[in-house]
Structure formats: C-alpha cells, structure tokens
Amino acid sequence: MVIAKTAQIRTSYAVVAADLLEVKRGDRLDVLDQMEFEKVLWYRVRARDEELTEGWIEAQNVITSDVLESSQKLAEQFKEQPPQAAGKLRAASNLRLTAEMSEKNVLFKLASGSTFEIVDWNFVPKEEVADVDDASKGEKRAKQSAEDVDIKAAKEVGEPEKLDEKYDVWYLVKLDPSVSPAPAGWLFGRQVELNIPTEIVFFQQNNRKFVACSGWTARTQA
C-alpha cells in the first residue's frame, strides 16, 4: 500500500530513471522484487492500473502487507486499554515493532509533528546508538553535549543519579488512520513531546519529567 501522499513508479532505481506512473496514498501495489541501491531500499512493483504498470518505487513510500499485519497484531494486544497520555514527534522518526534500535524492526518512518496516543512505556538499558534517527552527526553531538551539561549540573547540586544516564524510555503508541496506516508501534522517547495538561504542568520541575499522565495523575522520572 502507498503511504506517501504521492509517489512515482520509475523505470529503475537510478538517479536518471524516468517516471512511469504517479500513485497516491492508499493505492495497492504488488511487490515483485527489492533492491538496495546506494543505501536506499527500492521495491519492484506492479500497479493495479489498466496497463498493470511495472517499475521501481522507493520503499519509504509504501508499506508491505507483512509489516502492516505485524502492526495490527501489536494493536490488538491493547485494544481495550485506555491511553495514558498523548504526544507528538519532535522530528521524523522510525515507528518500530519493538522497543530497540534495530534495522529489522522498523515499520516505517513517521513525519515530524505526527500525533498519537501513548498506551504504555518501557525503560531499556542505553545502547551505543544515535539518539535521533534522522539527526546529522553535528546535531547528535550538540544534543549529547546539552544532555551532559544537564547531568553535570544535577550532580553538582547533590541530586541523585539520573535515571536517563543509564536508561532510555520508549513509548508504545496508538496512531489514527489519518496519521499512519500502521495502527501501533514503538517510538524512541527522546523523539517524543508529551502533551501535558496545563493543570499539572507545574509539577514538572527539579529535573523531573513526565513519562505519562492519565487524567490529572502524572508519572514522572527524576
């Protein structure tokens, strides 16, 4: 299924390839083959137009039936569970099947500003991985530097060791069909901005931050 607003099926995955057919979000395609070219994944597909057009399309523009089914099974596990918070993405980020950085668990990439409901979260030990999926090396270094300053300041005033020195938070999220064809997945916590009700936002101080809030009952980490 096409997930981009519009995308082109092309004669090949080369830069100079010609466009064959424009497809739109929701269009169904048959995947015939795949190829990674210059670190970009492409699918050879057959469109369901009158000519049964065949060509190549960049993988980020489509979601396969297997990937979609995996997300649907995940959503089925918490369909009766009420959301614990709402949030949005600070930057484009990969929606993942599990709470870990891995090339094998990516469902697809969500755009910056995408909104969702949070149904659960999990703390996992830090790994030597990028904090932000799409950040440049310079951005990563700047973000890490800012975090190091915050941690150092906390230690200087005698505060206990921060939880986020050793662990990363991941959010299990539920997405509206208007935002994503995949209904559920995991997002890296540093990409997520929580929508905190104004009635409780003043509790977020002294190096505490919310990881979830249900109604007016907030859960924080120090």
C-alpha positions in Angstrom: 0.0 0.0 0.0 1.2 3.5 -0.8 1.6 5.7 2.3 3.1 8.8 0.7 0.7 11.5 -0.4 2.0 10.9 -4.0 5.0 8.9 -5.3 6.4 7.8 -8.7 6.9 4.4 -10.1 10.0 4.7 -12.2 11.8 2.7 -14.9 14.7 1.9 -12.5 16.2 2.9 -9.2 18.9 5.0 -10.9 19.0 8.8 -10.5 18.3 9.4 -14.2 15.3 6.9 -14.4 12.1 8.1 -16.0 8.8 8.3 -14.2 6.2 5.8 -15.4 3.2 6.3 -13.1 2.2 8.5 -10.2 0.5 6.7 -7.4 -1.3 8.1 -4.4 -1.8 7.3 -0.7 -4.0 4.1 -0.3 -3.2 2.7 -3.8 -2.4 -1.0 -3.8 0.7 -2.4 -5.4 2.1 -5.9 -5.9 5.7 -6.2 -4.7 7.8 -8.3 -7.2 11.3 -7.8 -6.0 13.5 -5.4 -4.0 17.0 -3.9 -4.3 19.2 -1.7 -2.1 20.9 1.0 -4.2 23.3 3.4 -2.5 21.9 2.5 0.9 18.3 3.2 -0.2 15.8 0.3 -0.4 13.6 0.1 -3.6 10.8 -2.3 -4.5 10.0 -3.5 -7.9 6.2 -3.3 -8.1 3.2 -3.9 -10.3 0.5 -1.2 -10.2 -3.2 -2.1 -10.5 -4.0 0.3 -13.3 -5.3 -0.8 -16.7 -1.8 -1.3 -18.1 -0.5 -3.1 -15.0 2.5 -0.8 -14.9 5.7 -2.4 -13.6 8.6 -0.4 -12.2 10.6 0.7 -9.2 9.4 2.7 -6.2 11.4 3.9 -3.1 10.5 1.7 -0.2 9.8 4.6 2.2 6.7 5.4 0.1 5.0 2.1 0.7 4.1 -0.3 3.5 4.0 -4.0 2.8 1.2 -6.3 3.9 3.5 -8.2 6.2 4.6 -5.0 8.0 1.0 -3.8 8.3 -0.1 -7.1 9.7 2.6 -7.0 12.4 1.5 -3.6 13.5 -2.2 -4.7 13.6 -1.3 -7.7 15.8 0.5 -5.3 18.2 -2.5 -3.0 18.3 -4.8 -6.0 19.0 -2.9 -6.6 22.3 -4.0 -3.3 23.8 -7.3 -2.5 22.0 -9.2 -2.4 25.3 -6.5 -0.4 27.2 -7.2 3.3 27.7 -4.4 5.8 26.6 -2.1 7.1 29.3 -1.0 10.3 27.5 -0.9 12.0 24.2 2.1 13.2 22.3 3.7 14.2 19.0 7.1 13.8 17.3 9.7 16.5 17.6 11.4 15.2 14.4 10.9 12.5 11.8 11.4 9.1 13.5 11.1 5.4 12.8 8.0 3.6 14.1 9.3 0.2 15.3 7.8 -3.2 16.2 9.9 -3.5 19.4 11.5 -1.1 21.9 15.0 -1.2 20.5 17.2 0.3 17.8 17.4 -2.3 15.0 17.2 -2.2 11.2 15.0 -5.3 11.3 12.1 -3.9 13.5 11.3 -0.7 11.5 7.7 -0.5 10.4 8.1 2.8 8.6 9.1 6.4 9.1 6.7 8.9 10.8 6.8 12.6 9.8 7.8 15.3 12.3 4.7 16.6 14.1 2.8 13.3 13.9 0.4 12.8 16.8 -0.5 9.7 18.7 -1.8 8.3 21.9 0.6 6.6 24.4 -0.7 3.3 25.8 2.5 2.0 27.6 6.2 2.8 28.0 9.3 0.9 28.9 12.8 1.7 30.2 15.6 -0.1 28.4 19.4 0.0 29.1 21.1 2.6 27.0 22.9 1.4 23.8 25.6 3.0 21.8 23.2 4.2 19.2 22.0 7.5 17.7 19.6 9.4 19.9 17.7 10.7 16.9 17.0 8.6 13.8 17.4 11.4 11.3 19.8 13.8 13.0 23.1 14.7 11.3 26.3 14.0 13.2 26.6 17.6 14.2 23.0 17.6 15.6 23.8 14.4 17.6 26.9 15.8 19.1 25.1 19.0 20.1 22.2 17.1 21.7 24.6 14.9 23.6 26.6 17.9 24.8 23.4 19.6 26.1 22.5 16.4 28.0 25.9 16.1 29.5 25.7 19.7 30.8 22.3 18.9 32.5 23.6 15.8 34.1 26.8 17.6 35.4 24.7 20.4 36.8 22.4 17.9 38.6 25.4 16.2 40.2 26.9 19.5 41.4 23.9 20.3 43.5 23.9 16.9 45.1 21.0 15.3 43.3 20.7 11.5 42.9 22.0 9.9 39.7 19.6 10.5 36.9 17.7 7.5 35.6 18.2 8.7 32.0 22.0 8.3 32.4 21.5 4.5 32.2 18.2 4.0 30.5 16.2 5.2 27.6 12.4 5.5 27.6 10.4 4.0 24.7 6.7 4.6 24.1 4.1 2.1 22.7 1.8 4.3 20.7 -1.6 4.1 19.0 -2.0 6.0 15.8 -5.1 7.3 14.0 -5.5 6.1 10.4 -5.2 9.7 9.2 -1.6 9.7 10.6 -0.5 6.2 9.8 -1.8 3.1 8.1 0.1 1.1 10.8 -2.1 1.4 13.9 0.6 0.8 16.5 4.3 0.7 17.2 7.2 1.8 19.5 8.8 5.3 19.4 12.2 6.3 20.9 11.3 8.6 23.8 13.7 11.4 23.0 11.8 12.0 19.9 8.5 12.4 21.7 7.0 15.5 23.2 4.2 14.8 25.6 1.0 16.9 25.6 0.9 17.8 29.3 -2.4 19.3 30.7 -1.9 22.8 32.0 -3.4 21.8 35.3 -0.4 19.6 36.2 2.4 21.0 34.1 3.8 23.0 37.1 4.7 19.7 38.8 7.4 19.2 36.1 10.4 20.8 37.9 13.5 20.0 39.8 14.8 17.8 36.9 11.6 15.7 36.9 9.9 15.0 33.6 6.6 13.3 32.8 6.7 9.9 31.1 2.9 9.5 31.1 -0.2 11.2 32.5 -3.7 9.7 32.9 -6.3 12.3 33.5 -4.5 14.5 36.1 -2.4 11.7 37.6 1.1 12.1 36.3 4.0 9.7 36.4 7.5 11.3 36.4 11.1 10.3 36.4 13.8 12.1 38.4 
